[in-house]
Amino acid sequence: MADRAVAGFTLRPVAPAEQPALLALNNRHDGPVNALTAPAFASLCADAFLAVGAWDARGTLLGLLVALGPEGPVHGPNHGWMRQNHPEAVYIDRIVVEPAAQGMGIGRALYAALAGVALEAGLGRLGCEVNLDPPNPESLAFHARLGFTAGGQATDPRNGKLVRYLLAEAAPLAGPGPAHFLRSPAKRPCPAAPR
Ligand SMILES: CC(C)(COP(=O)(O)OP(=O)(O)OC[C@H]1O[C@@H](n2cnc3c(N)ncnc32)[C@H](O)[C@@H]1OP(=O)(O)O)[C@@H](O)C(=O)NCCC(=O)NCCS
């Protein structure tokens, strides 16, 4: 499986056997991101445009990002808002970095990987939402630093959270070099048959 090494950590697509570790990391951050059941997380990963993790040299999981593309099933009302209002956007369903690894550039690297994959697929915009109430000022600061701007807000009917929708152009975020190898092999289009 291809991967991309960045200072101190490596990004690679998430294998099904790694999903429990990612789900555990996700569910330790219930609040900033919504907790999921194992079947719901497996379904999300199966539908994902990109599901990528960051690991250190010892194989410890440091971070995760799951994004949904402009096609496929809608996962929840926030994804629904993005699909309705910005159908061209790749939607970041969740990003989590272990507290001990925050501030190392992992979040930026995960977004750079997603932006690169999106651009290679002809998709130039990224979207997500961040909680306003209960507030998530760290995530708002992170997204502002990366160039995201507000596109709207709504209350999530599932839990009453007030969220702000954010959008950014992918091109300024993309890292150098190709990124498509970060997609799961199952997500890649088949190579053209030789003529
Ligand atoms: C938000 C989160 C993903 C950021 O990940 P990270 O790996 O710590 O972010 P990075 O180290 O890549 O930071 C990228 C940039 O954002 C800035 N930034 C990150 N967190 C910040 C904060 N709390 N305040 C101000 N700036 C911040 C960094 O300074 C950095 O700027 P630079 O690249 O110009 O130096 C991480 O804090 C996290 O997982 N939080 C808990 C879960 C969560 O809230 N997820 C998002 C839900 S919407």
The ligand as a MOL file (V3000), in Angstrom:
LIG
                    3D

  0  0  0     0  0            999 V3000
M  V30 BEGIN CTAB
M  V30 COUNTS 48 50 0 0 0
M  V30 BEGIN ATOM
M  V30 1 C -8.3450 20.8900 14.7380 0
M  V30 2 C -7.2180 19.8620 14.6180 0
M  V30 3 C -7.6100 18.7950 13.6010 0
M  V30 4 C -5.9480 20.6060 14.1110 0
M  V30 5 O -4.9400 19.6130 13.8550 0
M  V30 6 P -3.3810 19.9040 14.1380 0
M  V30 7 O -2.6200 18.7520 13.6190 0
M  V30 8 O -3.1950 20.2460 15.5680 0
M  V30 9 O -3.1430 21.2050 13.2550 0
M  V30 10 P -1.7340 21.6370 12.5720 0
M  V30 11 O -0.6380 21.3840 13.5430 0
M  V30 12 O -1.6240 20.9740 11.2440 0
M  V30 13 O -1.9520 23.1840 12.3920 0
M  V30 14 C -2.1490 23.7910 11.1070 0
M  V30 15 C -2.1670 25.2790 11.2800 0
M  V30 16 O -3.3000 25.6460 12.0920 0
M  V30 17 C -2.8830 26.3640 13.2290 0
M  V30 18 N -3.6290 25.9080 14.3930 0
M  V30 19 C -3.9130 24.6140 14.7190 0
M  V30 20 N -4.5780 24.5850 15.8950 0
M  V30 21 C -4.6760 25.8820 16.3040 0
M  V30 22 C -5.2300 26.5070 17.4630 0
M  V30 23 N -5.7990 25.7880 18.4440 0
M  V30 24 N -5.1660 27.8540 17.5600 0
M  V30 25 C -4.5730 28.5910 16.5940 0
M  V30 26 N -4.0210 28.0620 15.4730 0
M  V30 27 C -4.0720 26.7150 15.3520 0
M  V30 28 C -1.4170 26.0250 13.4310 0
M  V30 29 O -0.7300 27.0530 14.0730 0
M  V30 30 C -0.9430 25.7720 12.0210 0
M  V30 31 O -0.5360 26.9590 11.4090 0
M  V30 32 P 0.8010 26.9310 10.4710 0
M  V30 33 O 0.7470 25.6610 9.6320 0
M  V30 34 O 0.7000 28.1590 9.6620 0
M  V30 35 O 1.9470 26.9010 11.4350 0
M  V30 36 C -6.8910 19.2330 15.9960 0
M  V30 37 O -6.6960 20.2710 16.9320 0
M  V30 38 C -7.9480 18.2840 16.5360 0
M  V30 39 O -7.9880 17.1000 16.1860 0
M  V30 40 N -8.8380 18.7730 17.4210 0
M  V30 41 C -9.8480 17.8840 18.0870 0
M  V30 42 C -10.8950 17.3590 17.1090 0
M  V30 43 C -11.5380 18.4660 16.3020 0
M  V30 44 O -11.9000 19.5340 16.8040 0
M  V30 45 N -11.6810 18.1980 14.9730 0
M  V30 46 C -12.2720 19.1600 14.0490 0
M  V30 47 C -13.7360 19.0910 14.1260 0
M  V30 48 S -14.4700 20.3660 13.0730 0
M  V30 END ATOM
M  V30 BEGIN BOND
M  V30 1 1 1 2
M  V30 2 1 2 3
M  V30 3 1 2 4
M  V30 4 1 2 36
M  V30 5 1 4 5
M  V30 6 1 5 6
M  V30 7 2 6 7
M  V30 8 1 6 8
M  V30 9 1 6 9
M  V30 10 1 9 10
M  V30 11 2 10 11
M  V30 12 1 10 12
M  V30 13 1 10 13
M  V30 14 1 13 14
M  V30 15 1 14 15
M  V30 16 1 15 16
M  V30 17 1 15 30
M  V30 18 1 16 17
M  V30 19 1 17 18
M  V30 20 1 17 28
M  V30 21 1 18 19
M  V30 22 1 18 27
M  V30 23 2 19 20
M  V30 24 1 20 21
M  V30 25 1 21 22
M  V30 26 2 21 27
M  V30 27 1 22 23
M  V30 28 2 22 24
M  V30 29 1 24 25
M  V30 30 2 25 26
M  V30 31 1 26 27
M  V30 32 1 28 29
M  V30 33 1 28 30
M  V30 34 1 30 31
M  V30 35 1 31 32
M  V30 36 2 32 33
M  V30 37 1 32 34
M  V30 38 1 32 35
M  V30 39 1 36 37
M  V30 40 1 36 38
M  V30 41 2 38 39
M  V30 42 1 38 40
M  V30 43 1 40 41
M  V30 44 1 41 42
M  V30 45 1 42 43
M  V30 46 2 43 44
M  V30 47 1 43 45
M  V30 48 1 45 46
M  V30 49 1 46 47
M  V30 50 1 47 48
M  V30 END BOND
M  V30 END CTAB
M  END
